[in-house]
Amino acid sequence: MTAAAIDVDGVSVAFGGVPVLDEVSTGITAGTFVGLVGPNGAGKTTLLRTINGALSPDSGTVTVAEERLADLSSRAASRLVATVPQSTASTFEFDVRRIVSMGRTPHVARLGSRTPADRRAVEEAMDRAAVADLADRPVTEVSGGERQRVFLARALAQDTPVLLLDEPTSDLDVNHQVRTLELVADLVDEGRTVVAAIHDLDLAARYCDELRLLAGGSIRAAGTPESVLTGSAIEAAFDARATVTTHPVTGTASVTAFAGERDADDATGRVHVVGGGSAATPLLHRLDAVGVDLSVGAVGTTDPDAETARELGAELVTVAPYAPVDDETRAAVERRMRRADAVVVAPIAVAEGNLPNLRAAAAATRPIVVDGGPFETRNHAGSAGRRADAKLRERGTVVDAADVVEVVRAAVAGDSADGESPLSGDFESDGPRP
């Protein structure tokens, strides 16, 4: 069994009589990247400060590399754990090289001087954190994101087996967020143990080996990102509804959260969505968030929109991958449209095979057509595609994606009042059914 680099056993911390951590216990295996996730005030920073010895718990113990931090001197503890704090503000006009050099302090004898090895460690740390070009600049004159990377370099120069990071990407642009977390992943591959408080759940899922979900001062879930980031766990911790899907590029968990409980204005009707090629996925998440009963199709069985529909528990009409929508499938789509209070058409790429979807939607009483820019850029069905799109727009309401929920609510309310079926049946196809 691999030894635990960090062992937190029954740790409780309170400030002014208010509990912040309540008997928290967790073990972190050496050579892993563990993310602390959870809402503001959950105790993530307090747990990091307890692990690095900056806070003494009211009860419980913390051991790092089988050493109790409470029994170690500050210098000895600093040889085991390096920390990059969330706040990196500095009132001293030290240049960047001097700030990074401070990371070597635990390794220098009290009356000794820095060795060539210390200086090499500093230069290497600045290179890895991409701040070597800032070496001679006062730290007070660099940007917040640059300063965060400077303090990361200081932690790298400290050369400890355990690295703690408190919101390491909070002040960074997207490029440096990814570069920073790629660097952290490299450090883990080299054998270091990293624990980081991360507010971006998608980034946490992408880079961390394991997560600890904190809420109310306790760990609510622990394990792989896929096992921790579930809709029910996120709702319980963040008081927000959430849908968890698989990111189409990274293959890791991706979280879409929606604040608050459903209110009286939320739709409660049935909506059929015509999708394909992931065009409907963001619409499905928005509609699911307000409580509508969804059906989707027809789409290929392996289409991203089909995967989203399954994740959301939506009723689904499928065809084999790359197969056309035949008469039987079109009839299944029309049945669902008849039962629906509204029909939404995503900005899909149109080919001969899925033209029946558009023709069926154009027969609906109030199709809602989501604008996707110039139709010709996604039309692969020539004049038949143009005729189907024109008829659909003539019969329907064209909206921006951001307005879909509002328009669906109005449609559902209208159907509730007049009982009219959304499929009129008076549309004549401009060609034979496939």
C-alpha positions in Angstrom: 0.0 0.0 0.0 1.3 3.5 -0.9 2.0 5.6 2.2 -0.1 8.7 2.9 1.9 11.8 2.4 -0.7 13.7 4.4 -3.0 12.4 7.1 -5.6 14.6 8.6 -7.3 13.0 11.6 -10.4 14.4 13.4 -9.3 18.1 12.9 -11.7 20.7 14.2 -11.0 24.5 14.0 -13.3 27.3 15.3 -12.9 31.1 15.1 -14.6 33.2 17.7 -16.6 30.2 18.7 -17.8 29.6 15.2 -16.9 26.1 13.8 -15.0 26.2 10.5 -13.8 22.6 10.3 -15.7 19.9 12.2 -13.8 16.7 12.8 -12.3 16.5 9.3 -10.4 13.3 8.5 -8.8 12.5 5.2 -5.7 10.8 3.9 -3.8 12.0 0.8 -1.6 9.5 -1.0 1.9 10.4 -1.9 2.4 11.5 -5.5 -1.2 12.6 -6.2 -2.9 15.8 -7.1 -5.9 16.4 -4.8 -8.3 19.3 -5.3 -10.3 20.9 -2.5 -13.7 22.1 -4.0 -16.7 23.6 -2.4 -18.6 26.9 -1.8 -17.0 30.0 -0.2 -16.7 29.6 3.5 -16.6 25.8 3.3 -13.2 25.6 5.1 -10.9 25.0 2.2 -8.3 27.7 3.1 -8.5 26.8 6.8 -7.8 23.1 5.9 -4.8 24.2 3.9 -3.5 26.4 6.7 -3.9 23.5 9.1 -2.0 21.1 6.9 0.9 23.5 6.6 1.1 24.2 10.3 0.0 27.9 10.1 -3.0 27.0 12.3 -3.1 24.7 15.2 -6.4 22.7 15.3 -8.6 22.9 18.4 -8.6 19.1 18.2 -7.2 16.4 16.0 -3.8 15.9 14.3 -2.0 16.5 11.0 0.9 14.4 9.9 3.0 15.0 6.8 5.5 12.3 5.7 4.7 10.6 9.1 5.8 13.7 11.0 3.4 15.5 13.3 3.6 19.2 12.3 2.9 20.3 15.8 6.1 18.6 16.9 8.3 20.3 14.3 10.0 23.7 14.2 8.9 26.2 11.6 12.1 25.5 9.6 11.6 21.8 9.7 8.0 22.0 8.7 9.0 24.3 5.8 11.3 21.6 4.5 8.2 19.4 4.2 5.5 21.7 3.0 5.5 24.7 0.7 2.5 27.0 0.2 1.3 29.4 -2.4 -1.3 31.6 -0.6 -4.4 33.1 -2.3 -3.3 36.6 -1.4 0.2 37.4 -2.8 0.2 41.1 -2.1 3.5 42.5 -0.9 4.3 45.9 0.6 8.1 45.4 0.2 9.7 46.4 -3.1 11.9 43.3 -3.2 12.8 42.2 -6.7 11.3 39.0 -8.0 14.6 37.1 -7.7 14.8 37.9 -4.0 11.2 36.8 -3.4 11.9 33.5 -5.1 15.2 33.1 -3.2 13.2 33.2 0.1 12.0 29.7 -0.8 15.5 28.5 -0.1 15.5 29.8 3.5 14.6 26.5 5.2 17.6 24.8 3.5 20.2 27.4 4.5 22.0 27.2 7.9 21.2 30.0 10.3 24.7 31.6 9.9 25.3 30.2 6.4 25.1 31.7 3.0 23.3 30.5 -0.2 25.3 28.0 -2.2 25.6 27.7 -6.0 23.0 24.9 -5.7 20.6 27.3 -4.0 21.1 29.8 -6.8 20.5 27.1 -9.4 17.3 26.1 -7.7 16.1 29.7 -7.8 16.9 30.1 -11.5 15.2 26.8 -12.3 12.1 27.7 -10.3 11.8 31.0 -12.1 12.1 29.3 -15.5 9.5 26.7 -14.6 7.0 29.3 -13.4 7.7 31.5 -16.5 8.9 34.5 -14.5 12.6 34.6 -15.4 12.0 37.7 -17.5 10.7 39.5 -14.4 13.7 38.6 -12.2 15.0 42.1 -11.7 11.6 43.9 -11.4 10.2 44.9 -8.1 7.4 42.5 -7.1 5.2 45.5 -6.4 5.3 46.5 -10.1 4.1 43.2 -11.6 0.5 42.3 -12.3 -1.6 40.2 -10.0 -1.3 37.2 -12.2 2.5 37.6 -12.6 2.8 37.9 -8.8 0.9 34.7 -8.3 3.4 32.9 -10.6 6.3 34.5 -8.7 5.0 33.0 -5.4 4.6 29.7 -7.2 8.3 29.9 -8.2 9.2 30.6 -4.5 7.3 27.4 -3.5 9.1 25.5 -6.3 12.5 26.8 -5.0 11.6 25.6 -1.6 11.8 22.0 -3.0 9.4 20.2 -0.6 7.7 16.9 -1.1 4.3 18.5 -0.4 2.9 21.6 -2.2 -0.2 23.4 -1.1 -2.0 25.9 -3.4 -4.9 28.2 -2.4 -6.8 29.2 -5.6 -3.7 29.0 -7.8 -5.6 30.2 -11.0 -7.8 32.9 -9.5 -5.8 35.9 -11.0 -4.6 34.2 -14.1 -5.8 34.4 -17.7 -6.9 31.2 -19.4 -3.5 30.6 -20.9 -1.7 30.8 -17.6 -4.4 28.9 -15.8 -3.7 25.9 -18.1 0.1 26.4 -18.0 0.1 26.5 -14.2 -2.0 23.4 -13.8 0.1 21.6 -16.4 3.2 22.5 -14.4 1.5 21.2 -11.2 0.6 17.9 -13.0 4.3 17.6 -14.1 5.4 18.1 -10.5 3.1 15.3 -9.4 4.5 13.1 -12.2 7.9 13.8 -10.6 6.7 12.4 -7.3 5.4 15.5 -5.4 2.1 15.6 -3.6 -0.1 18.6 -4.3 -3.2 19.8 -2.6 -5.0 22.8 -4.1 -8.2 24.7 -3.4 -9.8 25.2 -6.8 -13.0 27.1 -7.5 -13.3 26.1 -11.1 -14.9 22.6 -11.0 -14.1 21.8 -14.7 -10.4 22.6 -14.2 -10.5 20.5 -11.0 -12.0 17.6 -12.8 -9.5 17.9 -15.7 -6.3 18.0 -13.7 -6.8 16.5 -10.2 -6.4 12.8 -9.5 -8.9 13.1 -6.6 -11.2 15.7 -5.1 -12.4 16.5 -1.6 -15.8 18.2 -1.6 -16.2 20.5 1.5 -19.3 22.1 2.7 -20.3 23.3 6.2 -16.9 22.5 7.6 -16.9 18.8 6.7 -15.9 16.6 3.7 -19.1 15.6 1.9 -17.5 13.5 -0.8 -14.0 12.1 -1.6 -12.6 10.2 -4.5 -12.1 10.6 -8.2 -13.6 13.7 -9.9 -16.2 11.5 -11.6 -17.4 10.0 -8.3 -17.4 13.4 -6.4 -18.9 15.7 -9.0 -22.4 14.4 -9.2 -25.5 16.5 -9.6 -26.9 15.6 -6.2 -23.5 16.2 -4.4 -23.1 19.6 -6.0 -26.7 20.6 -5.2 -26.3 19.6 -1.6 -22.9 21.5 -1.2 -23.5 24.6 -3.3 -27.3 24.9 -2.9 -27.5 25.0 -6.7 -28.9 22.6 -9.3 -26.3 21.2 -11.6 -25.9 19.0 -14.6 -22.7 17.0 -15.0 -21.7 15.8 -18.4 -18.6 14.6 -20.1 -16.5 17.3 -21.8 -16.4 16.4 -25.5 -12.7 17.3 -25.8 -11.0 16.5 -22.5 -13.3 13.5 -21.6 -13.5 14.7 -18.0 -16.5 15.8 -16.0 -18.0 19.2 -16.9 -20.4 21.0 -14.6 -23.2 23.3 -15.5 -24.7 24.8 -12.4 -27.9 26.8 -12.0 -28.4 28.9 -8.9 -31.4 28.6 -6.5 -34.5 26.5 -6.4 -37.1 26.3 -9.2 -39.7 29.0 -8.7 -43.2 29.6 -9.7 -42.2 31.1 -13.0 -40.4 27.9 -14.1 -41.9 26.0 -17.0 -43.5 22.7 -16.2 -44.7 21.6 -19.6 -43.3 19.3 -22.3 -40.8 20.5 -24.9 -39.5 18.6 -27.9 -36.1 19.6 -29.1 -34.7 19.0 -32.6 -31.0 18.7 -32.4 -27.8 17.1 -33.7 -24.1 17.4 -33.6 -24.2 19.0 -30.0 -26.2 22.0 -31.3 -28.9 21.3 -28.8 -26.8 20.5 -25.7 -26.7 24.0 -24.2 -30.4 24.5 -24.9 -31.2 21.1 -23.2 -29.3 22.2 -20.1 -31.1 25.5 -19.9 -34.5 23.9 -20.4 -33.9 21.1 -17.9 -32.8 23.7 -15.4 -36.3 25.3 -15.4 -38.1 22.0 -15.0 -39.5 21.2 -18.5 -40.2 17.6 -19.5 -37.9 17.1 -22.5 -37.9 14.9 -25.5 -35.2 15.0 -28.2 -34.8 13.7 -31.7 -34.3 12.3 -34.1 -30.5 12.1 -33.6 -27.9 9.5 -34.1 -27.4 7.1 -31.2 -23.8 8.3 -30.6 -24.5 12.0 -31.2 -23.4 14.3 -28.4 -27.0 15.6 -28.1 -28.1 12.0 -27.6 -25.6 11.7 -24.8 -26.8 14.9 -23.2 -30.4 13.7 -23.5 -29.5 10.5 -21.7 -27.7 12.4 -18.9 -30.8 14.5 -18.4 -33.2 11.6 -18.5 -35.0 13.0 -21.6 -37.1 10.9 -23.9 -35.1 10.2 -27.0 -35.7 9.3 -30.6 -32.6 7.9 -32.3 -31.4 6.5 -35.6 -28.3 4.5 -36.3 -25.1 6.7 -36.7 -25.2 8.5 -40.1 -28.5 6.8 -41.0 -31.3 9.0 -42.5 -34.6 9.7 -40.7 -37.0 7.2 -42.2 -40.8 7.2 -42.2 -41.1 5.2 -39.0 -38.6 7.5 -37.2 -40.3 10.6 -38.5 -43.6 9.3 -37.2 -42.1 8.8 -33.8 -40.8 12.4 -33.8 -44.2 13.7 -34.8 -45.9 11.8 -32.0 -43.6 13.5 -29.5 -44.2 16.9 -31.1 -48.0 16.4 -30.8 -47.6 15.7 -27.1 -45.3 18.7 -26.6 -46.3 22.2 -25.5 -43.5 23.7 -27.6 -41.1 22.5 -30.3 -37.5 24.0 -30.3 -35.2 23.6 -33.3 -31.5 24.0 -32.5 -29.2 25.5 -35.1 -28.2 22.1 -36.6 -26.3 21.3 -39.7 -28.8 20.2 -42.3 -28.4 17.2 -44.7 -30.8 15.1 -46.7 -30.9 12.6 -44.0 -32.3 14.9 -41.3 -34.6 17.1 -43.4 -37.6 15.2 -42.1 -36.9 16.6 -38.7 -37.2 20.2 -40.0 -40.3 19.3 -42.0 -42.0 17.8 -39.0 -41.0 20.9 -36.9 -42.4 23.2 -39.5 -45.8 21.5 -39.1 -45.9 22.5 -35.5 -48.2 25.4 -34.5 -45.5 27.4 -32.8 -42.0 26.1 -33.6 -39.2 28.0 -31.8 -36.2 28.4 -34.1 -32.9 29.2 -32.5 -30.8 31.5 -34.6 -27.4 30.1 -35.5 -26.1 32.6 -38.0 -26.2 32.3 -41.8 -28.1 29.1 -42.7 -25.9 28.4 -45.8 -22.9 27.8 -43.6 -24.6 24.7 -42.2 -26.8 23.7 -45.1 -25.7 20.6 -46.9 -29.0 19.8 -48.5 -29.0 22.4 -51.2 -32.3 23.9 -52.4 -34.4 21.4 -50.4 -32.6 22.5 -47.2 -33.3 26.2 -48.0 -37.0 25.5 -48.6 -37.3 23.6 -45.4 -35.6 26.3 -43.4 -37.6 29.1 -45.0 -40.9 27.3 -44.2 -39.8 26.7 -40.7 -38.9 30.3 -40.1 -42.1 31.5 -41.7 -44.2 29.3 -39.4 -42.1 29.8 -36.3 -40.5 32.3 -33.9 -36.8 32.9 -34.4 -35.0 33.6 -31.2 -31.5 33.9 -29.8 -30.3 31.0 -27.7 -30.3 33.3 -24.6 -34.0 33.9 -25.0 -35.1 30.2 -25.4 -36.3 29.7 -21.8 -38.4 32.9 -21.8 -40.1 32.1 -25.1 -40.7 28.5 -24.0 -42.3 29.7 -20.8 -44.6 31.9 -22.9 -45.5 29.0 -25.2 -46.2 26.6 -22.3 -48.4 29.2 -20.6 -50.3 29.8 -23.9 -50.9 26.1 -24.4 -52.1 25.7 -20.9 -54.6 28.4 -21.5 -56.0 27.3 -24.9 -55.2 23.6 -25.1 -54.1 23.9 -28.7 -51.9 21.1 -30.1 -48.5 22.2 -31.2 -48.7 20.1 -34.4 -51.2 21.5 -36.9 -50.8 18.9 -39.6 -51.4 21.4 -42.4 -47.8 21.6 -43.7 -47.2 20.1 -47.1 -43.7 18.7 -47.7 -41.7 20.1 -50.6 -40.7 16.7 -51.5 -41.3 13.0 -50.8 -40.6 11.7 -47.4 -37.3 9.8 -47.3 
